[in-house]
Amino acid sequence: MDKKQLTEQDIRTKYITPAIVSAGWDIHTQVYEEFSVTDGRIVVRGRMHSRNQPRRADYVLCYQKAKPIAVIEAKDNKHRVGDGMQQALDYADKLDIPFAITSNGDSFFVNDRFGLIYPQVETEIALNELPSPEALWEAYCRWKDIPDGQAAISQPYHEAANDRTPRYYQMVAINRTIEAVAKGQDRILLVMATGTGKTYTAFQIIWRLWKSRQKKRILFLADRNILVDQTMNNDFKPFAGAMAKLSPRGGGMERNGKKLDIELAVKKDKDRVNKVDTSYEIYLGLYQALSGTEEERNVYKQFSPDFFDLIVIDECHRGSAAEDSAWRSILEYFDSATHIGLTATPKETKEVSNIHYFGEPIYTYSLKQGIDDGFLAPYKVIRVDFDKDLQGWRPSKGQKDKSGQLIDDRIYNQRDFDRNITMDQRTELVARTITEYMQKTDPMQKTIVFCENIDHAERMKQALINLNPEQVAKNRKYVMRITGDDKEGKDELDHFIDPEEPYPVIAVTSKLMTTGVDAKTCKLVVLDQRIQSMTEFKQIIGRGTRIDEHFGKHWFTILDFKKATELFADEKFDGDPEQIYIPGPGGDILPPEPGDENTAGGVESPGAPYDPNSGFSSDPNAAPNTDGYTTGAEPWGPGDDPREPRKKFVVGDVQFSIIDQRVQHLDSDGKLITENLTDFTRKSVKGQYATMGDFLKRWNEAERKQAVIDELASQGVSWEDLTEDLKGKLGDEPDPFDVILHIVYGQPALTRKQRVVHAKRRRNIFDRYNEQAQAVLDALLEKYADTGVQSIEDIKILQLAPFNQIGTAFELLDAFGGKDEYTSAVRELEDTLYEDDAG
């Protein structure tokens, strides 16, 4: 047998796999073959998308399932033994493992860059010299500095019949956390982008620590009632029997009309006092509920301070915000437990710091990584600028608002609108722009509209309802306001995030849906909220980053009216958070909250004085502090909304207009490129057809013009938007051919009807056809004028009106002499339509 004639698969089957088995590796429990490292990045062009090739490692060797320690990359025997090393090293880096190995079937080539086994970095060994699982595991533990005898390290993952294999980054996050606990680290921070499975990751961490009895009693804290219930009924379901909800209020026990199977740990005794059942081992609760009223505050204090061994804090970035700072009392009470913080957005400001409390993240999986790997949806940005937003508006002398208030004489701009001055026409224009976009794309695409506050959300809901009467007539819940003060709206949240439920379609909100809402099918995120908190911005963007293949959700659009997407250009958007808080001498180890007095620490006043009663700076031109609003009364909890300023004007007679609309898309480096629609089209087309002659040659030679149209669409040319734009200038709908000639090459554009008129002047070229065939050609010209070239290229058109009134499809083809002759006649008709441009 000539080994060089074998395929890579043959080399694997005949040589590499047997060598792995001979070294003592169990091929069923310790070896992943063709392990999918990435799914392949989704590339968006216009309204179409494609996927890059997924990346798969030929073999991943695990001491136990989902605990990788080595990767093997195979090549056929035409390659040298070390030819796959760069690829293997890349996989090893992603999987956080020390050994990268390659083979062509002759031998193994091992990269031991940390010097754990071999004296040289790269060493060639025989096929029968592959290290055993025990040898590589012992080396791995030395590399990680893991103490001997740690039960959680060797504790298997939870597996069920239909369980998915953790993705590579989830393996790394879980294993690093378990290893950190084994080494005695008691404050741990995991940073994972929204949509990457933080709750599933947390479950596997807790499962391994709990089953190994390293951590016997565990508290999982979340900031949304729906999150607790979803977690208990989904990822945490294997804990059933040992798990209970720690909630004095109960609540959330029914979803979509179905009773949830949730055990409550808190019940009223005969004196109507909340009593905790301490017989469970896994507790889940809302930290703002447990630290609410005095009665409820006693709930967690019914446990002894050393009751819990482990506390996991979901969305821990909120734990440093002013509205829920009381969570610290819970953590301080259970100070002896190991605390693990989970977040997509660690908060690092002058006032608050997750890193200061938990330490540097032991693992970070960012939005950029998730998009590059194909696990998260990429985004397209459409930024719409209004004239008054950018140029400002000043009232005339003595001008009063709709309620008769004298309007303060100053310049109002984007920072003011919908906060301390309301412009009815602006709300109408935003709603109209949203409606037009949805009508052009998909009126039933799940959409979240983020507004400044509850009042703004209510006005936006009303405007959207009035602009979508047909949709609202089909279902009154087409548009719903889902805010903290609206029970009916909050009750619809489950339906909105359920992919199987079509309604509501548009959710108008302000703060309630910024975190913890798993809206997998959300395709449009509308920003009409001025966002200056990077944490809040990341959380809002995270509402659209989930992929749902089944429902066709592969990417999403951000429609931005408040320049919020300028934060994409901030290096902190997807880089490492910078810790700013520095405690001073004698200062609290935890950062103080905004407004706290008697603070000893490095906190600077953020600009103008802060008005605690309004939630806004007393300087009317100052940017609002969106990291934490203070109302002067009870702190507003997660899901509530900032209160209105005390003085607000409502103006109804100021006209707004769009002065710029830009499309931004992600380039290959993950950076947003800003171009308007025509510039983007010009660049895309010229990238394929440098000159007009090149384009005309391709168009005239194409058997089907639709093929050229489809090719350009795949490059990002948005025909619907471009045609609509030119239609407004020409008064009629242009042909895609004319769209390209006009926008890209500066030629005059004709409408389809004008092209038909020119073609009919040359009808002598059809004189050779009989009367029936000429009637077909005339009808084809009329059909082209109505619907475009793509419709006349489909032979099935002969079965439709008015052609079926001229004769049957067979008779019509026969009138031309057959199918080939008919196709030739259609091609000649097209040549006539575009003859003036053929050169």
C-alpha positions in Angstrom: 0.0 0.0 0.0 1.3 3.4 -1.0 0.7 5.6 2.1 1.0 8.8 0.0 -2.1 7.8 -2.0 -4.3 7.7 1.1 -6.7 10.5 2.0 -6.4 12.3 5.3 -9.4 10.3 6.5 -7.6 7.1 5.6 -4.5 8.2 7.5 -6.6 8.9 10.6 -8.5 5.6 10.4 -5.5 3.4 9.7 -2.7 5.0 11.7 -3.6 7.9 14.0 -6.7 6.5 15.7 -5.1 3.1 16.5 -2.1 4.9 17.9 -4.3 7.0 20.2 -6.1 3.9 21.4 -2.9 2.0 22.0 -1.6 4.8 24.2 -4.5 4.1 26.6 -7.1 6.7 25.5 -10.7 5.6 25.5 -12.0 6.7 22.1 -15.6 7.0 23.3 -15.1 9.0 26.6 -11.7 10.7 26.2 -11.5 11.7 22.6 -13.5 14.2 20.6 -13.1 13.6 16.8 -13.7 16.5 14.4 -14.5 18.7 17.4 -16.2 21.9 16.3 -14.2 24.7 17.6 -16.0 27.5 15.8 -19.2 27.6 13.8 -17.8 29.9 11.1 -18.4 33.7 11.2 -21.6 35.0 9.7 -20.9 37.5 6.9 -23.7 40.0 6.2 -23.9 41.7 2.8 -26.9 43.9 2.4 -29.9 41.7 3.4 -28.2 38.5 2.6 -25.7 36.5 4.7 -23.3 33.6 4.4 -21.1 31.6 6.8 -17.4 31.1 6.7 -16.2 27.6 7.0 -16.4 26.2 10.6 -13.1 25.2 12.2 -12.8 21.7 13.5 -10.0 20.0 15.4 -9.3 16.5 14.2 -8.8 15.2 17.7 -9.2 16.7 21.2 -7.8 14.5 23.9 -9.6 14.9 27.3 -8.8 13.4 30.7 -12.5 13.4 31.2 -15.2 14.7 28.9 -15.0 18.4 28.4 -11.6 18.7 30.1 -9.2 18.9 27.2 -5.5 18.6 27.6 -4.1 18.1 24.1 -5.1 18.6 20.4 -4.0 16.5 17.4 -4.1 17.9 13.9 -4.0 15.3 11.1 -2.6 15.6 7.5 -2.4 13.2 4.7 1.0 11.6 4.0 1.9 14.0 1.2 2.5 16.5 4.0 5.4 16.6 6.4 4.7 15.4 9.9 4.7 19.0 11.4 2.7 20.8 8.7 -0.4 21.2 10.8 1.3 22.7 13.8 0.2 26.4 13.4 -3.4 25.2 13.2 -2.9 22.9 16.2 -1.4 25.7 18.2 -4.3 28.0 17.4 -6.7 25.3 18.7 -4.6 24.8 21.8 -4.7 28.5 22.6 -8.5 28.6 22.3 -8.9 25.5 24.3 -6.5 26.6 27.0 -4.3 23.5 26.8 -0.5 23.0 26.8 0.0 20.3 24.2 -0.4 20.7 20.4 0.4 17.6 18.3 0.4 16.9 14.5 0.7 13.7 12.5 0.8 12.5 8.9 0.6 8.9 9.8 4.4 8.3 10.0 4.9 9.7 13.5 3.7 12.4 16.0 5.2 15.9 16.2 4.6 17.4 19.7 4.8 21.0 20.7 5.4 21.2 24.5 6.1 24.9 24.7 5.9 24.9 28.5 8.5 22.2 28.9 6.2 19.9 30.9 7.4 16.5 29.4 10.0 17.0 26.7 13.3 18.9 26.9 12.7 20.7 23.6 9.7 22.8 22.6 9.0 20.6 19.5 9.8 16.9 19.5 9.1 14.1 16.9 8.0 10.8 18.5 7.0 7.4 17.1 3.4 6.5 16.7 3.7 4.1 19.7 5.2 6.8 21.9 2.1 9.0 22.4 1.8 9.9 26.1 -0.9 8.2 28.1 -3.9 10.1 29.6 -2.3 9.9 33.1 1.0 11.3 31.9 -0.6 14.3 30.1 -3.0 14.9 33.0 -0.2 15.0 35.6 1.7 17.4 33.4 -1.5 19.5 32.9 -2.0 19.8 36.7 1.6 20.9 37.1 1.1 23.5 34.4 -2.0 24.8 36.2 -0.5 24.4 39.6 -3.5 22.4 40.8 -3.1 20.8 44.3 -3.3 17.0 44.5 -6.5 15.4 45.7 -9.0 18.1 44.6 -12.2 16.2 44.0 -13.9 18.9 41.9 -11.1 18.8 39.4 -11.9 15.2 38.4 -15.6 15.5 39.0 -17.4 14.8 35.6 -19.7 17.3 33.9 -23.4 16.8 34.1 -24.5 14.8 31.1 -28.0 13.7 30.0 -29.2 11.9 27.0 -29.8 15.0 25.0 -27.1 17.2 26.6 -25.0 19.4 24.4 -21.3 19.3 24.6 -20.0 22.6 26.0 -18.5 25.0 23.5 -14.8 25.5 23.7 -15.0 28.8 25.6 -17.6 27.3 28.0 -15.1 24.5 28.8 -12.4 27.0 29.4 -14.6 29.2 31.7 -15.8 26.2 33.7 -12.4 24.5 34.1 -10.6 27.7 35.0 -13.2 28.5 37.7 -13.0 25.0 39.1 -9.2 25.2 39.1 -9.3 28.7 40.8 -11.6 27.3 43.6 -9.3 24.3 44.0 -6.4 26.7 44.6 -8.3 28.5 47.3 -9.4 31.7 45.3 -12.5 33.0 47.0 -13.4 35.9 44.7 -13.8 35.0 41.0 -15.0 37.0 38.0 -16.1 35.5 34.7 -16.8 37.8 31.8 -18.8 36.3 28.9 -20.7 38.2 26.2 -24.5 38.2 26.2 -25.8 35.2 24.4 -22.8 32.9 25.1 -24.5 30.7 27.8 -23.5 32.2 31.1 -26.3 30.4 33.0 -25.4 27.0 31.4 -21.7 27.7 32.3 -22.7 28.5 35.9 -24.8 25.4 36.2 -21.8 23.1 35.2 -19.6 25.0 37.7 -22.0 24.5 40.5 -22.8 20.9 39.5 -19.1 19.8 39.7 -18.4 21.7 42.9 -21.7 20.4 44.5 -21.4 16.7 43.3 -17.8 16.6 44.5 -18.9 18.0 47.9 -16.4 20.8 47.6 -19.3 23.2 48.0 -22.3 21.8 49.8 -24.7 24.7 50.0 -25.0 27.2 47.2 -26.8 30.5 46.7 -27.4 31.7 43.1 -28.4 35.4 43.0 -30.1 37.1 40.0 -31.7 40.5 39.4 -34.8 39.4 37.6 -37.7 37.2 38.8 -38.0 35.8 35.3 -34.3 34.9 35.3 -34.7 32.9 38.5 -37.7 31.0 37.2 -36.2 30.3 33.8 -33.0 29.1 35.4 -34.8 26.7 37.7 -36.9 25.3 34.9 -34.2 25.0 32.3 -30.4 24.8 33.0 -30.7 24.1 36.8 -33.5 21.5 36.4 -31.1 18.6 37.3 -30.9 20.1 40.8 -34.7 19.4 41.4 -35.3 18.1 44.9 -32.3 19.8 46.3 -33.2 23.3 45.0 -35.7 25.9 46.1 -36.5 29.5 45.3 -35.6 31.9 48.1 -38.3 34.5 47.7 -40.5 36.0 50.4 -43.0 37.0 47.7 -43.1 33.9 45.6 -44.2 35.4 42.3 -43.4 34.3 38.8 -44.9 30.9 39.4 -46.8 30.9 36.2 -45.5 31.5 32.7 -47.7 31.7 29.6 -50.5 30.2 31.6 -48.5 27.2 32.7 -47.8 26.4 36.3 -44.1 26.2 37.0 -42.7 23.4 39.0 -40.8 25.6 41.5 -40.3 24.8 45.2 -40.4 27.8 47.5 -38.0 27.9 50.5 -39.8 30.7 52.2 -43.3 30.2 53.7 -45.5 31.9 56.2 -45.8 30.3 59.6 -49.0 30.4 61.8 -48.1 34.0 62.9 -47.8 35.1 59.2 -44.0 35.5 59.5 -41.7 34.5 56.7 -39.8 31.3 57.7 -37.0 29.7 55.6 -36.7 26.0 55.1 -32.9 25.4 55.5 -33.1 21.8 54.4 -32.3 22.5 50.7 -28.7 22.7 49.3 -29.3 24.9 46.2 -31.1 28.2 46.7 -31.9 30.8 44.0 -33.1 34.3 44.8 -33.4 38.0 43.8 -30.8 40.0 45.7 -32.8 43.2 45.6 -35.9 41.3 47.0 -33.8 39.8 49.8 -32.5 43.2 50.8 -35.8 45.1 50.4 -38.1 45.7 53.4 -37.1 45.0 56.9 -39.2 41.9 57.0 -37.6 40.5 53.9 -34.2 41.5 54.9 -34.5 39.1 57.8 -35.0 36.2 55.3 -31.4 35.7 54.4 -30.4 36.5 58.0 -32.3 33.3 59.1 -29.3 31.5 57.7 -26.1 31.5 59.7 -23.3 33.5 58.2 -21.3 30.4 57.3 -24.3 28.5 55.9 -23.4 28.9 52.2 -20.1 27.7 50.8 -20.6 29.3 47.4 -22.5 32.3 46.1 -22.9 32.9 42.4 -23.9 36.5 41.4 -25.5 36.7 37.9 -25.3 40.0 36.1 -22.9 41.2 38.8 -22.2 44.5 37.0 -25.6 45.6 38.4 -24.4 44.8 41.9 -22.3 47.9 41.9 -25.0 50.3 40.6 -26.8 52.7 42.9 -30.2 51.2 42.5 -29.3 47.8 44.0 -26.3 48.5 46.1 -27.9 46.7 49.1 -26.7 43.4 47.5 -23.4 44.1 49.3 -25.1 43.4 52.7 -25.9 39.9 51.5 -22.3 39.2 50.3 -20.8 40.8 53.4 -23.1 38.7 55.6 -21.9 35.5 53.8 -18.3 36.8 53.6 -16.7 33.3 54.3 -18.3 31.8 51.1 -16.6 31.7 47.7 -18.1 34.5 45.5 -18.3 34.0 41.7 -19.4 37.0 39.7 -20.9 36.5 36.1 -21.3 39.4 33.7 -21.1 40.4 30.1 -20.1 43.9 31.1 -17.9 44.4 34.2 -18.6 47.9 35.5 -15.5 50.1 35.9 -16.1 53.8 36.6 -14.8 56.3 39.0 -17.6 55.2 41.4 -17.9 51.5 41.0 -15.6 48.5 40.2 -16.4 44.8 39.8 -12.7 44.1 39.4 -11.9 45.8 42.7 -14.3 43.4 44.4 -13.7 40.1 42.5 -10.3 40.7 41.1 -9.2 40.5 37.4 -11.4 38.2 35.3 -10.1 34.6 35.2 -11.6 34.4 31.7 -13.1 36.8 29.2 -15.0 35.8 26.1 -16.0 39.0 24.3 -18.6 40.0 21.8 -16.0 40.3 19.1 -14.7 36.7 19.8 -18.3 35.4 19.7 -19.0 37.1 16.3 -15.6 35.9 14.9 -16.3 32.3 16.0 -19.9 32.4 14.5 -21.6 31.9 17.9 -23.0 35.4 18.0 -24.9 37.4 15.4 -23.1 40.3 13.7 -24.9 43.6 13.4 -25.5 46.3 10.8 -26.0 49.9 12.0 -28.2 52.5 10.4 -27.7 55.9 12.0 -30.3 58.6 11.4 -29.6 62.2 12.3 -32.3 64.8 12.7 -31.7 68.5 12.0 -32.8 69.8 15.4 -30.9 67.1 17.2 -27.6 68.3 15.8 -28.2 72.0 15.1 -30.4 72.6 18.2 -33.6 74.5 18.7 -34.3 77.8 20.6 -37.7 79.0 21.5 -38.9 82.4 20.3 -39.1 85.1 22.9 -42.0 84.4 25.3 -42.9 81.1 23.7 -45.0 78.8 25.8 -45.4 75.0 25.6 -48.7 73.2 25.0 -49.7 73.5 28.7 -49.0 77.2 28.8 -45.6 77.0 30.6 -43.1 79.7 29.5 -40.2 77.7 27.9 -36.8 78.5 29.3 -34.8 80.6 26.8 -31.8 78.4 25.7 -30.7 76.1 23.0 -32.2 72.6 23.2 -30.6 69.7 21.4 -30.4 65.9 21.4 -29.4 65.8 25.1 -32.7 67.5 26.0 -35.3 65.9 23.8 -37.6 63.5 25.5 -35.9 64.3 28.9 -36.8 67.8 29.8 -38.5 68.9 26.6 -40.8 66.8 24.4 -41.2 67.5 20.7 -44.3 65.7 19.3 -43.0 65.8 15.7 -39.7 64.2 16.7 -41.5 61.2 18.2 -43.6 61.0 15.1 -40.6 61.0 12.8 -38.8 58.3 14.8 -41.9 56.1 14.7 -42.4 56.7 11.0 -38.7 55.8 10.2 -39.0 52.6 12.3 -42.3 51.7 10.5 -40.9 52.4 7.0 -37.8 50.2 7.8 -40.0 47.4 9.0 -42.3 47.6 6.0 -39.4 47.4 3.6 -37.8 44.5 5.4 -40.2 42.4 7.6 -43.2 43.9 9.5 -43.2 40.8 11.8 -39.5 41.0 12.9 -39.2 41.2 16.7 -38.1 44.7 17.6 -37.1 46.4 20.8 -37.3 50.2 20.9 -35.3 51.8 23.8 -36.7 55.1 25.0 -35.5 57.7 27.5 -38.2 57.0 30.2 -41.7 55.7 30.7 -43.4 58.8 29.4 -41.3 58.7 26.2 -42.1 55.0 25.8 -45.8 55.6 26.1 -45.7 58.3 23.5 -43.6 56.2 21.2 -46.0 53.3 21.6 -49.0 55.5 20.6 -47.2 56.8 17.5 -46.2 53.3 16.4 -49.8 52.1 16.9 -51.2 55.0 14.8 -48.7 54.3 12.0 -49.5 50.6 11.8 -53.3 50.4 11.7 -53.4 47.3 9.5 -51.0 45.3 11.8 -52.8 46.5 15.0 -56.1 45.4 13.4 -54.7 41.9 13.1 -53.6 41.8 16.7 -53.9 44.7 19.2 -50.6 43.4 20.8 -48.5 44.2 17.7 -47.0 47.1 19.7 -46.7 46.9 23.5 -45.1 49.1 26.1 -43.1 46.8 28.3 -41.9 48.9 31.3 -41.6 48.4 35.0 -44.9 50.2 35.8 -47.1 48.4 33.3 -48.4 45.0 34.5 -50.0 44.1 31.2 -46.9 44.9 29.3 -44.7 43.0 31.7 -47.0 40.0 31.4 -46.3 40.0 27.6 -42.6 39.8 28.1 -42.6 36.0 28.0 -44.6 36.1 24.8 -42.2 38.6 23.2 -39.1 36.4 23.9 -40.8 33.2 22.9 -39.8 32.3 19.3 -43.1 30.4 18.8 -45.2 33.5 19.7 -45.7 36.0 16.9 -47.0 38.8 19.2 -46.0 41.2 20.5 -43.8 42.3 17.6 -42.6 45.7 18.8 -41.6 46.1 22.4 -41.2 49.7 23.5 -39.2 50.0 26.7 -36.7 52.1 28.6 -34.9 50.2 31.3 -36.8 46.9 31.9 -35.3 45.0 28.9 -31.7 46.2 29.1 -30.5 43.0 30.8 -31.5 39.4 31.2 -34.1 39.3 28.4 -33.2 36.3 26.2 -34.9 37.6 22.9 -33.2 35.2 20.5 -35.4 36.2 17.5 -34.9 40.0 18.0 -33.8 41.3 14.6 -34.1 45.1 15.2 -32.8 47.1 18.1 -33.9 50.8 18.0 -32.0 53.3 20.1 -33.8 56.5 20.8 -32.2 56.7 24.2 -29.1 58.8 24.9 -26.6 56.2 26.3 -23.3 57.2 27.9 -22.8 54.2 30.1 -20.7 51.6 28.3 -22.1 49.0 30.6 -25.7 49.8 29.6 -24.7 50.1 25.9 -23.2 46.6 25.8 -26.2 45.2 27.6 -28.7 46.8 25.2 -26.7 45.6 22.2 -26.7 42.1 23.7 -30.5 41.9 23.2 -29.8 41.2 19.5 -26.7 39.1 19.5 -28.3 35.6 19.8 -28.6 33.4 16.8 -31.6 31.4 16.0 -31.1 29.2 12.9 -34.5 27.7 13.0 -36.3 31.1 12.8 -33.8 32.6 10.3 -32.1 35.0 12.8 -28.5 35.2 11.8 -27.8 39.0 12.2 -29.6 42.1 13.5 -29.9 45.7 12.7 -29.3 48.6 15.1 -31.4 51.7 14.2 -29.8 54.6 16.0 -31.4 58.0 16.5 -29.2 59.3 19.3 -25.6 58.7 18.2 -25.3 55.9 20.8 -23.4 53.7 18.3 -20.5 56.1 18.5 -19.6 54.0 21.5 -18.6 51.2 19.1 -15.5 53.3 18.3 -14.5 53.4 22.0 -11.7 50.9 22.7 -13.5 50.0 25.9 -16.4 48.6 23.9 -14.8 45.3 23.3 -11.5 45.6 25.1 -10.4 44.9 28.6 -12.2 47.1 31.2 -10.0 49.7 32.8 -10.3 49.9 36.5 -10.6 53.4 37.7 -11.7 53.2 41.3 -8.8 53.6 43.8 -9.7 53.3 47.5 -8.2 56.0 49.7 -6.6 55.5 53.1 -9.3 54.0 55.4 -11.7 53.8 52.6 -14.2 51.0 52.1 -12.9 48.0 50.2 -15.9 48.3 48.0 -16.4 51.3 45.8 -19.0 53.8 47.2 -22.3 54.4 45.5 -23.0 57.7 43.8 -24.3 60.1 46.4 -22.8 58.3 49.4 -21.4 60.7 51.9 -18.3 60.6 54.1 -16.4 58.7 51.4 -12.7 58.1 51.8 -11.5 57.1 48.4 -10.5 58.2 45.0 -13.9 59.3 43.7 -14.1 62.5 41.7 -17.2 64.5 41.2 -18.4 63.8 37.7 -18.9 67.3 36.4 -21.9 69.5 37.3 -23.8 69.2 40.6 -26.2 66.3 40.6 -29.9 66.9 41.4 -31.0 63.9 43.5 -34.7 64.7 43.0 -34.7 64.8 39.2 -32.2 62.2 38.2 -30.4 64.7 36.0 -27.6 67.2 36.4 -28.7 70.6 37.5 -26.7 71.9 34.5 -29.3 71.7 31.7 -26.5 71.1 29.1 -24.7 68.5 31.1 -24.8 64.8 30.1 -27.1 62.7 32.3 -25.6 60.1 34.5 -27.1 56.9 33.2 -25.1 54.6 35.4 -27.4 55.1 38.3 -30.4 57.5 38.8 -31.4 58.7 42.2 -34.9 59.8 42.9 -34.8 61.2 46.4 -37.2 58.5 47.5 -36.9 54.7 47.5 -34.1 53.5 45.2 -35.6 52.3 41.9 -35.0 48.6 41.4 -34.1 46.7 38.3 -36.8 47.0 35.7 -38.0 50.3 37.1 -37.4 53.5 35.2 -35.9 56.9 36.1 -38.4 59.4 37.2 -39.2 62.5 35.2 -37.5 65.8 35.8 -39.5 68.2 37.8 -39.8 70.7 35.0 -40.6 69.5 31.5 -41.9 71.3 28.4 -44.1 69.8 25.7 -43.9 71.4 22.3 -46.1 70.4 19.4 -45.3 72.6 16.4 -41.6 72.2 15.7 -40.8 70.4 12.4 -38.0 67.8 12.4 -36.3 66.4 9.3 -33.7 63.7 8.5 -30.5 65.3 7.3 -28.4 62.2 7.1 -28.8 58.4 7.0 -25.7 56.2 7.2 -25.2 52.5 6.9 -22.4 50.9 9.0 -21.2 47.4 8.6 -18.6 45.2 10.2 -15.5 44.7 8.2 -13.3 41.6 8.3 -11.4 43.0 11.3 -14.6 43.5 13.3 -14.6 47.3 12.9 -17.6 49.3 11.9 -17.1 51.0 8.5 -19.4 54.0 8.0 -20.7 54.7 4.5 -23.9 56.1 3.1 -25.9 53.8 0.9 -24.7 55.1 -2.4 -21.1 55.2 -1.4 -21.3 51.6 -0.1 -23.0 50.5 -3.4 -20.4 52.4 -5.5 -17.5 50.7 -3.6 -19.1 47.2 -3.8 -19.8 47.3 -7.5 -16.5 48.9 -8.5 -14.8 46.2 -6.5 -16.3 43.7 -9.0 -16.6 45.9 -12.2 -13.9 48.5 -12.2 -15.3 50.3 -15.3 -18.7 50.7 -16.9 -17.4 48.7 -19.8 -16.7 45.8 -17.5 -20.2 46.0 -16.1 -21.9 46.2 -19.5 -19.9 43.3 -20.8 -21.0 41.1 -17.9 -24.6 42.3 -18.2 -24.9 41.7 -22.0 -23.2 38.3 -21.8 -25.3 37.0 -19.0 -27.8 34.3 -20.0 -30.1 35.7 -17.3 -29.9 39.3 -16.1 -31.3 38.1 -12.7 -28.0 36.2 -12.2 -26.1 39.6 -12.2 -28.6 41.2 -9.9 -28.2 38.3 -7.4 -24.4 38.4 -7.6 -24.5 42.1 -6.7 -27.0 41.5 -3.9 -24.6 38.9 -2.4 -21.9 41.7 -2.4 -24.2 43.9 -0.3 -26.1 45.9 -2.9 -29.5 46.7 -1.3 -31.8 46.9 -4.4 -34.9 47.7 -2.5 -33.4 50.8 -0.7 -31.6 52.0 -3.8 -34.6 51.6 -6.1 -36.8 53.4 -3.6 -34.3 56.3 -3.4 -34.1 56.7 -7.2 -37.8 56.2 -7.6 -38.4 59.3 -5.5 -36.1 61.3 -7.9 -37.4 59.9 -11.1 -41.1 59.6 -10.3 -41.1 56.0 -11.5 -39.3 52.8 -10.6 -35.9 52.3 -12.3 -34.4 49.1 -13.5 -31.6 47.7 -11.4 -29.4 48.1 -14.5 -30.2 51.9 -14.4 -29.6 52.0 -10.7 -26.0 50.8 -11.2 -25.3 53.0 -14.2 -26.6 56.1 -12.4 -25.1 55.6 -8.9 -21.9 53.9 -9.8 -20.9 55.3 -13.2 -22.8 58.6 -13.2 -25.0 57.9 -16.2 -28.6 59.2 -16.7 -31.2 56.7 -15.4 -34.2 55.6 -17.4 -37.4 54.1 -15.9 -38.6 50.7 -17.0 -41.5 52.4 -18.9 -39.1 54.6 -20.8 -37.1 51.5 -21.8 -40.3 49.8 -23.1 -41.1 52.9 -25.2 -37.7 52.8 -26.8 -37.9 49.0 -27.5 -41.3 49.4 -29.1 -39.9 51.9 -31.6 -37.7 49.0 -32.9 -40.5 46.4 -33.1 -39.6 45.7 -36.7 -37.1 43.2 -35.3 -40.0 41.1 -34.3 -41.8 41.2 -37.6 -40.5 37.7 -38.5 -42.7 36.2 -35.7 -46.4 35.3 -36.2 -49.2 37.2 -34.7 -49.5 35.0 -31.6 -45.8 35.3 -30.8 -45.8 39.1 -31.3 -48.7 39.2 -28.8 -46.5 37.3 -26.3 -43.6 39.7 -26.9 -45.8 42.7 -26.3 -47.2 41.2 -23.1 -43.6 40.5 -22.0 -42.7 44.2 -22.5 -45.7 45.3 -20.4 -44.8 42.8 -17.7 -41.2 44.1 -17.6 -42.5 47.6 -17.2 -44.6 46.5 -14.2 -42.3 44.1 -12.4 -38.8 44.1 -13.9 -36.5 41.8 -15.9 -36.5 39.0 -13.4 -40.2 38.1 -14.0 -39.9 37.8 -17.9 -36.9 35.5 -17.5 -39.0 32.8 -15.8 -40.7 30.6 -18.4 -43.5 29.9 -15.9 -44.8 33.3 -16.7 -46.5 31.8 -19.7 -49.0 30.0 -17.4 -50.1 33.3 -15.9 -52.4 36.2 -17.1 -52.5 37.7 -19.6 -50.4 35.0 -21.4 -52.8 32.2 -20.6 -55.5 34.2 -22.4 -53.4 34.2 -25.6 -52.9 30.4 -25.5 -51.7 27.5 -23.5 -48.0 27.5 -22.5 -47.3 24.7 -25.0 -49.1 26.6 -27.8 -47.1 29.8 -27.0 -43.8 28.0 -27.1 -44.8 26.4 -30.4 -45.6 29.8 -31.8 -41.9 30.6 -31.5 -40.8 27.2 -32.9 -40.1 25.6 -29.5 -38.6 26.3 -26.1 -35.1 27.1 -27.3 -36.5 29.5 -29.9 -38.7 31.2 -27.2 -35.7 31.6 -24.9 -33.7 33.1 -27.8 -36.5 35.6 -28.5 -36.6 36.7 -24.8 -32.8 37.2 -24.9 -33.2 39.3 -28.0 -36.0 41.3 -26.3 -33.7 42.0 -23.4 -30.9 43.1 -25.8 -33.4 45.5 -27.3 -34.4 47.0 -24.0 -30.7 47.7 -23.1 -29.5 48.5 -26.6 -28.7 52.2 -26.1 -26.2 51.3 -23.4 -24.5 48.4 -25.1 -21.9 50.8 -26.6 
